[in-house]
Amino acid sequence: MKWSSIRKMYPNQFVKLKALSSRVADGQEVIEEVALIEVIDDKNATGELLKSKGDEFVYHTAHENIVLEIREDIGLRRFL
C-alpha cells in the first residue's frame, strides 16, 4: 500500500506499519511500500514503538514521506 493512501484514510494519527519495500539514499532509508498493521491512539504510540521489531515501526500521518535515518550500532565494550 502506498503511504499517500494511508495518509488520506487516517489523517493526523499514529499508525503501526511494516515496511515492504525501501531504498537507501544519503544515509537515510526511504520507505516506498508499507502494510498497515494498526491505527494507534496518541497515548500508546511510544509504547508501540518500543515494542516494534525488525521492519515494523510507528509513524505519524502528518509526515508527507517516510524517511528514516540509518544509525550504525555502537557496540559497548567492557574494559577490565
mmJSON file of the N, C-alpha and C atoms, coordinates in Angstrom:
{"data_MODEL":{"atom_site":{
"group_PDB":["ATOM","ATOM","ATOM","ATOM","ATOM","ATOM","ATOM","ATOM","ATOM","ATOM","ATOM","ATOM","ATOM","ATOM","ATOM","ATOM","ATOM","ATOM","ATOM","ATOM","ATOM","ATOM","ATOM","ATOM","ATOM","ATOM","ATOM","ATOM","ATOM","ATOM","ATOM","ATOM","ATOM","ATOM","ATOM","ATOM","ATOM","ATOM","ATOM","ATOM","ATOM","ATOM","ATOM","ATOM","ATOM","ATOM","ATOM","ATOM","ATOM","ATOM","ATOM","ATOM","ATOM","ATOM","ATOM","ATOM","ATOM","ATOM","ATOM","ATOM","ATOM","ATOM","ATOM","ATOM","ATOM","ATOM","ATOM","ATOM","ATOM","ATOM","ATOM","ATOM","ATOM","ATOM","ATOM","ATOM","ATOM","ATOM","ATOM","ATOM","ATOM","ATOM","ATOM","ATOM","ATOM","ATOM","ATOM","ATOM","ATOM","ATOM","ATOM","ATOM","ATOM","ATOM","ATOM","ATOM","ATOM","ATOM","ATOM","ATOM","ATOM","ATOM","ATOM","ATOM","ATOM","ATOM","ATOM","ATOM","ATOM","ATOM","ATOM","ATOM","ATOM","ATOM","ATOM","ATOM","ATOM","ATOM","ATOM","ATOM","ATOM","ATOM","ATOM","ATOM","ATOM","ATOM","ATOM","ATOM","ATOM","ATOM","ATOM","ATOM","ATOM","ATOM","ATOM","ATOM","ATOM","ATOM","ATOM","ATOM","ATOM","ATOM","ATOM","ATOM","ATOM","ATOM","ATOM","ATOM","ATOM","ATOM","ATOM","ATOM","ATOM","ATOM","ATOM","ATOM","ATOM","ATOM","ATOM","ATOM","ATOM","ATOM","ATOM","ATOM","ATOM","ATOM","ATOM","ATOM","ATOM","ATOM","ATOM","ATOM","ATOM","ATOM","ATOM","ATOM","ATOM","ATOM","ATOM","ATOM","ATOM","ATOM","ATOM","ATOM","ATOM","ATOM","ATOM","ATOM","ATOM","ATOM","ATOM","ATOM","ATOM","ATOM","ATOM","ATOM","ATOM","ATOM","ATOM","ATOM","ATOM","ATOM","ATOM","ATOM","ATOM","ATOM","ATOM","ATOM","ATOM","ATOM","ATOM","ATOM","ATOM","ATOM","ATOM","ATOM","ATOM","ATOM","ATOM","ATOM","ATOM","ATOM","ATOM","ATOM","ATOM","ATOM","ATOM","ATOM","ATOM","ATOM","ATOM","ATOM","ATOM","ATOM","ATOM","ATOM","ATOM","ATOM","ATOM","ATOM"],
"id":[1,2,3,4,5,6,7,8,9,10,11,12,13,14,15,16,17,18,19,20,21,22,23,24,25,26,27,28,29,30,31,32,33,34,35,36,37,38,39,40,41,42,43,44,45,46,47,48,49,50,51,52,53,54,55,56,57,58,59,60,61,62,63,64,65,66,67,68,69,70,71,72,73,74,75,76,77,78,79,80,81,82,83,84,85,86,87,88,89,90,91,92,93,94,95,96,97,98,99,100,101,102,103,104,105,106,107,108,109,110,111,112,113,114,115,116,117,118,119,120,121,122,123,124,125,126,127,128,129,130,131,132,133,134,135,136,137,138,139,140,141,142,143,144,145,146,147,148,149,150,151,152,153,154,155,156,157,158,159,160,161,162,163,164,165,166,167,168,169,170,171,172,173,174,175,176,177,178,179,180,181,182,183,184,185,186,187,188,189,190,191,192,193,194,195,196,197,198,199,200,201,202,203,204,205,206,207,208,209,210,211,212,213,214,215,216,217,218,219,220,221,222,223,224,225,226,227,228,229,230,231,232,233,234,235,236,237,238,239,240],
"type_symbol":["N","C","C","N","C","C","N","C","C","N","C","C","N","C","C","N","C","C","N","C","C","N","C","C","N","C","C","N","C","C","N","C","C","N","C","C","N","C","C","N","C","C","N","C","C","N","C","C","N","C","C","N","C","C","N","C","C","N","C","C","N","C","C","N","C","C","N","C","C","N","C","C","N","C","C","N","C","C","N","C","C","N","C","C","N","C","C","N","C","C","N","C","C","N","C","C","N","C","C","N","C","C","N","C","C","N","C","C","N","C","C","N","C","C","N","C","C","N","C","C","N","C","C","N","C","C","N","C","C","N","C","C","N","C","C","N","C","C","N","C","C","N","C","C","N","C","C","N","C","C","N","C","C","N","C","C","N","C","C","N","C","C","N","C","C","N","C","C","N","C","C","N","C","C","N","C","C","N","C","C","N","C","C","N","C","C","N","C","C","N","C","C","N","C","C","N","C","C","N","C","C","N","C","C","N","C","C","N","C","C","N","C","C","N","C","C","N","C","C","N","C","C","N","C","C","N","C","C","N","C","C","N","C","C","N","C","C","N","C","C"],
"label_atom_id":["N","CA","C","N","CA","C","N","CA","C","N","CA","C","N","CA","C","N","CA","C","N","CA","C","N","CA","C","N","CA","C","N","CA","C","N","CA","C","N","CA","C","N","CA","C","N","CA","C","N","CA","C","N","CA","C","N","CA","C","N","CA","C","N","CA","C","N","CA","C","N","CA","C","N","CA","C","N","CA","C","N","CA","C","N","CA","C","N","CA","C","N","CA","C","N","CA","C","N","CA","C","N","CA","C","N","CA","C","N","CA","C","N","CA","C","N","CA","C","N","CA","C","N","CA","C","N","CA","C","N","CA","C","N","CA","C","N","CA","C","N","CA","C","N","CA","C","N","CA","C","N","CA","C","N","CA","C","N","CA","C","N","CA","C","N","CA","C","N","CA","C","N","CA","C","N","CA","C","N","CA","C","N","CA","C","N","CA","C","N","CA","C","N","CA","C","N","CA","C","N","CA","C","N","CA","C","N","CA","C","N","CA","C","N","CA","C","N","CA","C","N","CA","C","N","CA","C","N","CA","C","N","CA","C","N","CA","C","N","CA","C","N","CA","C","N","CA","C","N","CA","C","N","CA","C","N","CA","C","N","CA","C","N","CA","C","N","CA","C","N","CA","C","N","CA","C","N","CA","C"],
"label_alt_id":[null,null,null,null,null,null,null,null,null,null,null,null,null,null,null,null,null,null,null,null,null,null,null,null,null,null,null,null,null,null,null,null,null,null,null,null,null,null,null,null,null,null,null,null,null,null,null,null,null,null,null,null,null,null,null,null,null,null,null,null,null,null,null,null,null,null,null,null,null,null,null,null,null,null,null,null,null,null,null,null,null,null,null,null,null,null,null,null,null,null,null,null,null,null,null,null,null,null,null,null,null,null,null,null,null,null,null,null,null,null,null,null,null,null,null,null,null,null,null,null,null,null,null,null,null,null,null,null,null,null,null,null,null,null,null,null,null,null,null,null,null,null,null,null,null,null,null,null,null,null,null,null,null,null,null,null,null,null,null,null,null,null,null,null,null,null,null,null,null,null,null,null,null,null,null,null,null,null,null,null,null,null,null,null,null,null,null,null,null,null,null,null,null,null,null,null,null,null,null,null,null,null,null,null,null,null,null,null,null,null,null,null,null,null,null,null,null,null,null,null,null,null,null,null,null,null,null,null,null,null,null,null,null,null,null,null,null,null,null,null],
"label_comp_id":["MET","MET","MET","LYS","LYS","LYS","TRP","TRP","TRP","SER","SER","SER","SER","SER","SER","ILE","ILE","ILE","ARG","ARG","ARG","LYS","LYS","LYS","MET","MET","MET","TYR","TYR","TYR","PRO","PRO","PRO","ASN","ASN","ASN","GLN","GLN","GLN","PHE","PHE","PHE","VAL","VAL","VAL","LYS","LYS","LYS","LEU","LEU","LEU","LYS","LYS","LYS","ALA","ALA","ALA","LEU","LEU","LEU","SER","SER","SER","SER","SER","SER","ARG","ARG","ARG","VAL","VAL","VAL","ALA","ALA","ALA","ASP","ASP","ASP","GLY","GLY","GLY","GLN","GLN","GLN","GLU","GLU","GLU","VAL","VAL","VAL","ILE","ILE","ILE","GLU","GLU","GLU","GLU","GLU","GLU","VAL","VAL","VAL","ALA","ALA","ALA","LEU","LEU","LEU","ILE","ILE","ILE","GLU","GLU","GLU","VAL","VAL","VAL","ILE","ILE","ILE","ASP","ASP","ASP","ASP","ASP","ASP","LYS","LYS","LYS","ASN","ASN","ASN","ALA","ALA","ALA","THR","THR","THR","GLY","GLY","GLY","GLU","GLU","GLU","LEU","LEU","LEU","LEU","LEU","LEU","LYS","LYS","LYS","SER","SER","SER","LYS","LYS","LYS","GLY","GLY","GLY","ASP","ASP","ASP","GLU","GLU","GLU","PHE","PHE","PHE","VAL","VAL","VAL","TYR","TYR","TYR","HIS","HIS","HIS","THR","THR","THR","ALA","ALA","ALA","HIS","HIS","HIS","GLU","GLU","GLU","ASN","ASN","ASN","ILE","ILE","ILE","VAL","VAL","VAL","LEU","LEU","LEU","GLU","GLU","GLU","ILE","ILE","ILE","ARG","ARG","ARG","GLU","GLU","GLU","ASP","ASP","ASP","ILE","ILE","ILE","GLY","GLY","GLY","LEU","LEU","LEU","ARG","ARG","ARG","ARG","ARG","ARG","PHE","PHE","PHE","LEU","LEU","LEU"],
"label_asym_id":["A","A","A","A","A","A","A","A","A","A","A","A","A","A","A","A","A","A","A","A","A","A","A","A","A","A","A","A","A","A","A","A","A","A","A","A","A","A","A","A","A","A","A","A","A","A","A","A","A","A","A","A","A","A","A","A","A","A","A","A","A","A","A","A","A","A","A","A","A","A","A","A","A","A","A","A","A","A","A","A","A","A","A","A","A","A","A","A","A","A","A","A","A","A","A","A","A","A","A","A","A","A","A","A","A","A","A","A","A","A","A","A","A","A","A","A","A","A","A","A","A","A","A","A","A","A","A","A","A","A","A","A","A","A","A","A","A","A","A","A","A","A","A","A","A","A","A","A","A","A","A","A","A","A","A","A","A","A","A","A","A","A","A","A","A","A","A","A","A","A","A","A","A","A","A","A","A","A","A","A","A","A","A","A","A","A","A","A","A","A","A","A","A","A","A","A","A","A","A","A","A","A","A","A","A","A","A","A","A","A","A","A","A","A","A","A","A","A","A","A","A","A","A","A","A","A","A","A","A","A","A","A","A","A","A","A","A","A","A","A"],
"label_entity_id":["1","1","1","1","1","1","1","1","1","1","1","1","1","1","1","1","1","1","1","1","1","1","1","1","1","1","1","1","1","1","1","1","1","1","1","1","1","1","1","1","1","1","1","1","1","1","1","1","1","1","1","1","1","1","1","1","1","1","1","1","1","1","1","1","1","1","1","1","1","1","1","1","1","1","1","1","1","1","1","1","1","1","1","1","1","1","1","1","1","1","1","1","1","1","1","1","1","1","1","1","1","1","1","1","1","1","1","1","1","1","1","1","1","1","1","1","1","1","1","1","1","1","1","1","1","1","1","1","1","1","1","1","1","1","1","1","1","1","1","1","1","1","1","1","1","1","1","1","1","1","1","1","1","1","1","1","1","1","1","1","1","1","1","1","1","1","1","1","1","1","1","1","1","1","1","1","1","1","1","1","1","1","1","1","1","1","1","1","1","1","1","1","1","1","1","1","1","1","1","1","1","1","1","1","1","1","1","1","1","1","1","1","1","1","1","1","1","1","1","1","1","1","1","1","1","1","1","1","1","1","1","1","1","1","1","1","1","1","1","1"],
"label_seq_id":[1,1,1,2,2,2,3,3,3,4,4,4,5,5,5,6,6,6,7,7,7,8,8,8,9,9,9,10,10,10,11,11,11,12,12,12,13,13,13,14,14,14,15,15,15,16,16,16,17,17,17,18,18,18,19,19,19,20,20,20,21,21,21,22,22,22,23,23,23,24,24,24,25,25,25,26,26,26,27,27,27,28,28,28,29,29,29,30,30,30,31,31,31,32,32,32,33,33,33,34,34,34,35,35,35,36,36,36,37,37,37,38,38,38,39,39,39,40,40,40,41,41,41,42,42,42,43,43,43,44,44,44,45,45,45,46,46,46,47,47,47,48,48,48,49,49,49,50,50,50,51,51,51,52,52,52,53,53,53,54,54,54,55,55,55,56,56,56,57,57,57,58,58,58,59,59,59,60,60,60,61,61,61,62,62,62,63,63,63,64,64,64,65,65,65,66,66,66,67,67,67,68,68,68,69,69,69,70,70,70,71,71,71,72,72,72,73,73,73,74,74,74,75,75,75,76,76,76,77,77,77,78,78,78,79,79,79,80,80,80],
"pdbx_PDB_ins_code":[null,null,null,null,null,null,null,null,null,null,null,null,null,null,null,null,null,null,null,null,null,null,null,null,null,null,null,null,null,null,null,null,null,null,null,null,null,null,null,null,null,null,null,null,null,null,null,null,null,null,null,null,null,null,null,null,null,null,null,null,null,null,null,null,null,null,null,null,null,null,null,null,null,null,null,null,null,null,null,null,null,null,null,null,null,null,null,null,null,null,null,null,null,null,null,null,null,null,null,null,null,null,null,null,null,null,null,null,null,null,null,null,null,null,null,null,null,null,null,null,null,null,null,null,null,null,null,null,null,null,null,null,null,null,null,null,null,null,null,null,null,null,null,null,null,null,null,null,null,null,null,null,null,null,null,null,null,null,null,null,null,null,null,null,null,null,null,null,null,null,null,null,null,null,null,null,null,null,null,null,null,null,null,null,null,null,null,null,null,null,null,null,null,null,null,null,null,null,null,null,null,null,null,null,null,null,null,null,null,null,null,null,null,null,null,null,null,null,null,null,null,null,null,null,null,null,null,null,null,null,null,null,null,null,null,null,null,null,null,null],
"Cartn_x":[0.855,0.0,0.901,0.503,1.254,0.976,1.991,1.888,0.835,0.735,-0.245,-1.675,-1.944,-3.285,-3.591,-2.611,-2.803,-3.004,-2.262,-2.405,-3.81,-4.397,-5.756,-6.803,-6.605,-7.58,-7.51,-6.312,-6.122,-5.359,-5.963,-5.256,-4.94,-3.739,-3.302,-3.399,-2.919,-2.93,-1.616,-1.322,-0.194,-0.659,0.201,-0.107,1.112,0.857,1.933,2.006,3.218,3.413,4.481,4.445,5.5,6.046,7.362,7.991,8.049,7.553,7.565,8.662,8.893,9.993,10.544,11.851,12.507,13.777,14.353,15.636,16.476,17.779,18.693,19.311,19.29,19.876,20.436,21.705,22.359,22.196,22.392,22.306,20.891,19.91,18.513,17.81,16.857,16.033,14.693,14.361,13.094,12.157,11.089,10.13,9.138,8.977,8.094,6.777,6.802,5.58,5.479,4.273,4.053,2.779,2.694,1.466,0.993,-0.246,-0.819,-1.119,-0.561,-0.821,-1.986,-1.898,-2.999,-2.877,-3.986,-4.025,-3.85,-3.028,-2.684,-3.092,-3.684,-4.002,-2.73,-2.778,-1.592,-0.93,-1.703,-1.12,-0.383,-0.663,0.002,1.089,1.33,2.269,3.698,4.17,5.535,5.703,4.752,4.82,4.842,4.044,4.025,5.338,5.906,7.195,8.278,8.287,9.3,9.132,7.913,7.665,7.929,8.083,8.281,9.644,9.68,10.928,11.072,12.315,12.583,12.108,11.26,10.797,9.461,9.051,7.836,8.222,7.375,7.645,6.344,6.385,5.24,5.576,4.626,4.859,3.578,3.716,2.552,2.199,0.92,0.471,0.618,1.07,1.315,2.532,3.411,4.608,4.244,4.756,4.441,5.118,6.341,7.094,7.626,7.909,8.517,10.011,10.768,12.22,12.806,13.577,14.175,15.684,16.272,17.721,18.348,19.374,20.055,21.159,21.125,22.145,22.905,24.197,25.009,25.015,24.956,25.019,26.407,26.436,27.7,27.805,28.761,28.917,29.531,29.088,29.648,30.764,31.868,32.998,33.251,33.65,33.932,35.43,36.019,37.459,37.653,38.523,38.807,40.026],
"Cartn_y":[-1.169,0.0,1.233,2.232,3.482,4.327,5.049,5.91,6.996,7.53,8.585,8.097,6.842,6.273,6.174,5.749,5.638,7.018,8.001,9.375,9.908,9.583,10.051,9.354,8.055,7.295,7.623,7.922,8.163,9.462,10.599,11.876,12.18,12.72,13.186,12.111,10.907,9.799,9.028,8.333,7.409,6.074,5.449,4.131,3.234,1.946,0.965,0.318,0.292,-0.155,-1.222,-1.965,-2.912,-2.472,-2.273,-1.848,-3.018,-2.817,-3.85,-3.605,-2.342,-2.01,-0.636,-0.492,0.767,0.906,2.096,2.354,3.204,3.109,3.865,4.983,6.194,7.351,8.303,8.621,9.599,9.269,8.026,7.63,7.583,7.609,7.549,6.445,5.812,4.796,5.429,5.413,5.958,4.777,4.716,3.617,3.94,2.994,3.224,2.477,1.239,0.435,-0.03,0.033,-0.384,-1.212,-1.95,-2.653,-2.073,-1.68,-1.132,-2.26,-2.168,-3.166,-2.717,-1.474,-0.944,0.554,1.184,2.602,2.676,3.617,3.698,5.06,5.087,6.387,7.026,8.333,9.113,8.641,8.264,7.902,6.569,5.71,4.405,4.34,5.425,5.417,5.085,5.675,5.419,3.969,3.436,2.041,1.083,1.357,0.514,0.621,1.808,1.988,1.172,1.182,0.43,-1.076,-1.537,-2.967,-3.412,-2.464,-2.792,-3.427,-4.414,-5.113,-5.274,-5.367,-5.636,-4.519,-4.867,-3.893,-3.253,-3.381,-2.727,-1.428,-0.412,0.874,1.653,2.702,3.578,4.923,5.488,6.75,7.576,8.884,9.774,10.204,10.227,10.541,12.008,12.853,14.251,14.384,13.386,13.411,13.04,13.819,13.582,12.326,12.055,10.881,10.143,8.862,8.082,8.013,8.759,8.787,8.507,7.421,7.025,7.178,7.733,7.885,6.547,6.157,4.897,5.164,4.419,4.548,3.25,3.356,2.165,1.807,0.5,0.044,0.316,0.875,1.114,0.092,-0.797,-1.842,-1.283,-1.782,-1.375,-2.336,-1.789,-2.623,-2.469,-3.551,-3.528,-3.717,-2.785,-2.851,-3.273,-4.242,-4.722,-4.048],
"Cartn_z":[0.0,0.0,0.0,-0.675,-0.731,0.516,0.954,2.131,1.915,0.733,0.464,0.701,0.404,0.64,2.13,2.892,4.347,4.952,4.479,4.991,4.745,3.61,3.303,4.16,4.412,5.201,6.69,7.208,8.641,8.872,8.603,8.767,10.243,10.461,11.778,12.86,12.554,13.509,13.445,14.531,14.531,13.974,13.179,12.625,12.788,12.994,13.044,11.67,11.108,9.733,9.639,8.557,8.212,6.863,6.778,5.535,4.561,3.35,2.325,1.289,0.939,0.03,0.392,0.193,0.53,-0.298,-0.223,-0.865,0.077,-0.064,0.789,-0.042,0.521,-0.142,0.904,0.797,1.683,3.163,3.527,4.921,5.476,4.61,5.023,4.26,4.928,4.276,3.926,2.662,2.185,1.947,2.722,2.627,1.505,0.584,-0.558,-0.452,-0.001,0.152,1.598,2.162,3.546,3.656,4.748,5.108,6.436,6.5,7.718,8.691,9.886,10.921,11.782,12.289,13.089,13.264,13.599,13.95,15.462,15.927,17.344,17.886,19.085,19.668,20.226,20.391,20.761,22.051,23.04,24.334,24.307,23.333,23.251,22.182,21.473,20.347,20.784,21.866,22.316,22.741,23.457,23.882,22.703,21.695,20.494,19.728,19.685,19.015,19.704,21.029,21.779,21.605,21.36,21.154,19.717,18.803,17.384,17.163,16.271,15.964,14.462,14.008,12.597,11.695,10.759,9.772,10.144,11.405,11.892,12.59,12.449,13.082,13.218,14.037,14.256,13.619,12.882,12.186,12.216,12.123,12.157,10.738,10.439,9.082,8.703,9.615,9.272,8.356,8.354,7.509,6.074,5.133,3.723,3.187,3.626,3.194,4.41,4.243,5.324,5.043,5.836,5.709,7.086,7.191,8.461,8.379,9.421,9.465,9.844,9.11,9.385,10.397,11.486,12.532,12.643,12.783,12.974,14.45,14.718,16.108,16.658,17.831,18.512,19.62,19.485,20.496,21.772,22.877,24.157,24.52,24.958,25.342,26.824,27.366,28.8,28.982,29.676,29.94,31.381,31.574,32.917,33.483],
"occupancy":[1.0,1.0,1.0,1.0,1.0,1.0,1.0,1.0,1.0,1.0,1.0,1.0,1.0,1.0,1.0,1.0,1.0,1.0,1.0,1.0,1.0,1.0,1.0,1.0,1.0,1.0,1.0,1.0,1.0,1.0,1.0,1.0,1.0,1.0,1.0,1.0,1.0,1.0,1.0,1.0,1.0,1.0,1.0,1.0,1.0,1.0,1.0,1.0,1.0,1.0,1.0,1.0,1.0,1.0,1.0,1.0,1.0,1.0,1.0,1.0,1.0,1.0,1.0,1.0,1.0,1.0,1.0,1.0,1.0,1.0,1.0,1.0,1.0,1.0,1.0,1.0,1.0,1.0,1.0,1.0,1.0,1.0,1.0,1.0,1.0,1.0,1.0,1.0,1.0,1.0,1.0,1.0,1.0,1.0,1.0,1.0,1.0,1.0,1.0,1.0,1.0,1.0,1.0,1.0,1.0,1.0,1.0,1.0,1.0,1.0,1.0,1.0,1.0,1.0,1.0,1.0,1.0,1.0,1.0,1.0,1.0,1.0,1.0,1.0,1.0,1.0,1.0,1.0,1.0,1.0,1.0,1.0,1.0,1.0,1.0,1.0,1.0,1.0,1.0,1.0,1.0,1.0,1.0,1.0,1.0,1.0,1.0,1.0,1.0,1.0,1.0,1.0,1.0,1.0,1.0,1.0,1.0,1.0,1.0,1.0,1.0,1.0,1.0,1.0,1.0,1.0,1.0,1.0,1.0,1.0,1.0,1.0,1.0,1.0,1.0,1.0,1.0,1.0,1.0,1.0,1.0,1.0,1.0,1.0,1.0,1.0,1.0,1.0,1.0,1.0,1.0,1.0,1.0,1.0,1.0,1.0,1.0,1.0,1.0,1.0,1.0,1.0,1.0,1.0,1.0,1.0,1.0,1.0,1.0,1.0,1.0,1.0,1.0,1.0,1.0,1.0,1.0,1.0,1.0,1.0,1.0,1.0,1.0,1.0,1.0,1.0,1.0,1.0,1.0,1.0,1.0,1.0,1.0,1.0,1.0,1.0,1.0,1.0,1.0,1.0],
"B_iso_or_equiv":[0.0,0.0,0.0,0.0,0.0,0.0,0.0,0.0,0.0,0.0,0.0,0.0,0.0,0.0,0.0,0.0,0.0,0.0,0.0,0.0,0.0,0.0,0.0,0.0,0.0,0.0,0.0,0.0,0.0,0.0,0.0,0.0,0.0,0.0,0.0,0.0,0.0,0.0,0.0,0.0,0.0,0.0,0.0,0.0,0.0,0.0,0.0,0.0,0.0,0.0,0.0,0.0,0.0,0.0,0.0,0.0,0.0,0.0,0.0,0.0,0.0,0.0,0.0,0.0,0.0,0.0,0.0,0.0,0.0,0.0,0.0,0.0,0.0,0.0,0.0,0.0,0.0,0.0,0.0,0.0,0.0,0.0,0.0,0.0,0.0,0.0,0.0,0.0,0.0,0.0,0.0,0.0,0.0,0.0,0.0,0.0,0.0,0.0,0.0,0.0,0.0,0.0,0.0,0.0,0.0,0.0,0.0,0.0,0.0,0.0,0.0,0.0,0.0,0.0,0.0,0.0,0.0,0.0,0.0,0.0,0.0,0.0,0.0,0.0,0.0,0.0,0.0,0.0,0.0,0.0,0.0,0.0,0.0,0.0,0.0,0.0,0.0,0.0,0.0,0.0,0.0,0.0,0.0,0.0,0.0,0.0,0.0,0.0,0.0,0.0,0.0,0.0,0.0,0.0,0.0,0.0,0.0,0.0,0.0,0.0,0.0,0.0,0.0,0.0,0.0,0.0,0.0,0.0,0.0,0.0,0.0,0.0,0.0,0.0,0.0,0.0,0.0,0.0,0.0,0.0,0.0,0.0,0.0,0.0,0.0,0.0,0.0,0.0,0.0,0.0,0.0,0.0,0.0,0.0,0.0,0.0,0.0,0.0,0.0,0.0,0.0,0.0,0.0,0.0,0.0,0.0,0.0,0.0,0.0,0.0,0.0,0.0,0.0,0.0,0.0,0.0,0.0,0.0,0.0,0.0,0.0,0.0,0.0,0.0,0.0,0.0,0.0,0.0,0.0,0.0,0.0,0.0,0.0,0.0,0.0,0.0,0.0,0.0,0.0,0.0],
"pdbx_formal_charge":[null,null,null,null,null,null,null,null,null,null,null,null,null,null,null,null,null,null,null,null,null,null,null,null,null,null,null,null,null,null,null,null,null,null,null,null,null,null,null,null,null,null,null,null,null,null,null,null,null,null,null,null,null,null,null,null,null,null,null,null,null,null,null,null,null,null,null,null,null,null,null,null,null,null,null,null,null,null,null,null,null,null,null,null,null,null,null,null,null,null,null,null,null,null,null,null,null,null,null,null,null,null,null,null,null,null,null,null,null,null,null,null,null,null,null,null,null,null,null,null,null,null,null,null,null,null,null,null,null,null,null,null,null,null,null,null,null,null,null,null,null,null,null,null,null,null,null,null,null,null,null,null,null,null,null,null,null,null,null,null,null,null,null,null,null,null,null,null,null,null,null,null,null,null,null,null,null,null,null,null,null,null,null,null,null,null,null,null,null,null,null,null,null,null,null,null,null,null,null,null,null,null,null,null,null,null,null,null,null,null,null,null,null,null,null,null,null,null,null,null,null,null,null,null,null,null,null,null,null,null,null,null,null,null,null,null,null,null,null,null],
"auth_seq_id":[1,1,1,2,2,2,3,3,3,4,4,4,5,5,5,6,6,6,7,7,7,8,8,8,9,9,9,10,10,10,11,11,11,12,12,12,13,13,13,14,14,14,15,15,15,16,16,16,17,17,17,18,18,18,19,19,19,20,20,20,21,21,21,22,22,22,23,23,23,24,24,24,25,25,25,26,26,26,27,27,27,28,28,28,29,29,29,30,30,30,31,31,31,32,32,32,33,33,33,34,34,34,35,35,35,36,36,36,37,37,37,38,38,38,39,39,39,40,40,40,41,41,41,42,42,42,43,43,43,44,44,44,45,45,45,46,46,46,47,47,47,48,48,48,49,49,49,50,50,50,51,51,51,52,52,52,53,53,53,54,54,54,55,55,55,56,56,56,57,57,57,58,58,58,59,59,59,60,60,60,61,61,61,62,62,62,63,63,63,64,64,64,65,65,65,66,66,66,67,67,67,68,68,68,69,69,69,70,70,70,71,71,71,72,72,72,73,73,73,74,74,74,75,75,75,76,76,76,77,77,77,78,78,78,79,79,79,80,80,80],
"auth_comp_id":["MET","MET","MET","LYS","LYS","LYS","TRP","TRP","TRP","SER","SER","SER","SER","SER","SER","ILE","ILE","ILE","ARG","ARG","ARG","LYS","LYS","LYS","MET","MET","MET","TYR","TYR","TYR","PRO","PRO","PRO","ASN","ASN","ASN","GLN","GLN","GLN","PHE","PHE","PHE","VAL","VAL","VAL","LYS","LYS","LYS","LEU","LEU","LEU","LYS","LYS","LYS","ALA","ALA","ALA","LEU","LEU","LEU","SER","SER","SER","SER","SER","SER","ARG","ARG","ARG","VAL","VAL","VAL","ALA","ALA","ALA","ASP","ASP","ASP","GLY","GLY","GLY","GLN","GLN","GLN","GLU","GLU","GLU","VAL","VAL","VAL","ILE","ILE","ILE","GLU","GLU","GLU","GLU","GLU","GLU","VAL","VAL","VAL","ALA","ALA","ALA","LEU","LEU","LEU","ILE","ILE","ILE","GLU","GLU","GLU","VAL","VAL","VAL","ILE","ILE","ILE","ASP","ASP","ASP","ASP","ASP","ASP","LYS","LYS","LYS","ASN","ASN","ASN","ALA","ALA","ALA","THR","THR","THR","GLY","GLY","GLY","GLU","GLU","GLU","LEU","LEU","LEU","LEU","LEU","LEU","LYS","LYS","LYS","SER","SER","SER","LYS","LYS","LYS","GLY","GLY","GLY","ASP","ASP","ASP","GLU","GLU","GLU","PHE","PHE","PHE","VAL","VAL","VAL","TYR","TYR","TYR","HIS","HIS","HIS","THR","THR","THR","ALA","ALA","ALA","HIS","HIS","HIS","GLU","GLU","GLU","ASN","ASN","ASN","ILE","ILE","ILE","VAL","VAL","VAL","LEU","LEU","LEU","GLU","GLU","GLU","ILE","ILE","ILE","ARG","ARG","ARG","GLU","GLU","GLU","ASP","ASP","ASP","ILE","ILE","ILE","GLY","GLY","GLY","LEU","LEU","LEU","ARG","ARG","ARG","ARG","ARG","ARG","PHE","PHE","PHE","LEU","LEU","LEU"],
"auth_asym_id":["A","A","A","A","A","A","A","A","A","A","A","A","A","A","A","A","A","A","A","A","A","A","A","A","A","A","A","A","A","A","A","A","A","A","A","A","A","A","A","A","A","A","A","A","A","A","A","A","A","A","A","A","A","A","A","A","A","A","A","A","A","A","A","A","A","A","A","A","A","A","A","A","A","A","A","A","A","A","A","A","A","A","A","A","A","A","A","A","A","A","A","A","A","A","A","A","A","A","A","A","A","A","A","A","A","A","A","A","A","A","A","A","A","A","A","A","A","A","A","A","A","A","A","A","A","A","A","A","A","A","A","A","A","A","A","A","A","A","A","A","A","A","A","A","A","A","A","A","A","A","A","A","A","A","A","A","A","A","A","A","A","A","A","A","A","A","A","A","A","A","A","A","A","A","A","A","A","A","A","A","A","A","A","A","A","A","A","A","A","A","A","A","A","A","A","A","A","A","A","A","A","A","A","A","A","A","A","A","A","A","A","A","A","A","A","A","A","A","A","A","A","A","A","A","A","A","A","A","A","A","A","A","A","A","A","A","A","A","A","A"],
"auth_atom_id":["N","CA","C","N","CA","C","N","CA","C","N","CA","C","N","CA","C","N","CA","C","N","CA","C","N","CA","C","N","CA","C","N","CA","C","N","CA","C","N","CA","C","N","CA","C","N","CA","C","N","CA","C","N","CA","C","N","CA","C","N","CA","C","N","CA","C","N","CA","C","N","CA","C","N","CA","C","N","CA","C","N","CA","C","N","CA","C","N","CA","C","N","CA","C","N","CA","C","N","CA","C","N","CA","C","N","CA","C","N","CA","C","N","CA","C","N","CA","C","N","CA","C","N","CA","C","N","CA","C","N","CA","C","N","CA","C","N","CA","C","N","CA","C","N","CA","C","N","CA","C","N","CA","C","N","CA","C","N","CA","C","N","CA","C","N","CA","C","N","CA","C","N","CA","C","N","CA","C","N","CA","C","N","CA","C","N","CA","C","N","CA","C","N","CA","C","N","CA","C","N","CA","C","N","CA","C","N","CA","C","N","CA","C","N","CA","C","N","CA","C","N","CA","C","N","CA","C","N","CA","C","N","CA","C","N","CA","C","N","CA","C","N","CA","C","N","CA","C","N","CA","C","N","CA","C","N","CA","C","N","CA","C","N","CA","C","N","CA","C","N","CA","C","N","CA","C","N","CA","C"],
"pdbx_PDB_model_num":[1,1,1,1,1,1,1,1,1,1,1,1,1,1,1,1,1,1,1,1,1,1,1,1,1,1,1,1,1,1,1,1,1,1,1,1,1,1,1,1,1,1,1,1,1,1,1,1,1,1,1,1,1,1,1,1,1,1,1,1,1,1,1,1,1,1,1,1,1,1,1,1,1,1,1,1,1,1,1,1,1,1,1,1,1,1,1,1,1,1,1,1,1,1,1,1,1,1,1,1,1,1,1,1,1,1,1,1,1,1,1,1,1,1,1,1,1,1,1,1,1,1,1,1,1,1,1,1,1,1,1,1,1,1,1,1,1,1,1,1,1,1,1,1,1,1,1,1,1,1,1,1,1,1,1,1,1,1,1,1,1,1,1,1,1,1,1,1,1,1,1,1,1,1,1,1,1,1,1,1,1,1,1,1,1,1,1,1,1,1,1,1,1,1,1,1,1,1,1,1,1,1,1,1,1,1,1,1,1,1,1,1,1,1,1,1,1,1,1,1,1,1,1,1,1,1,1,1,1,1,1,1,1,1,1,1,1,1,1,1]
}}}
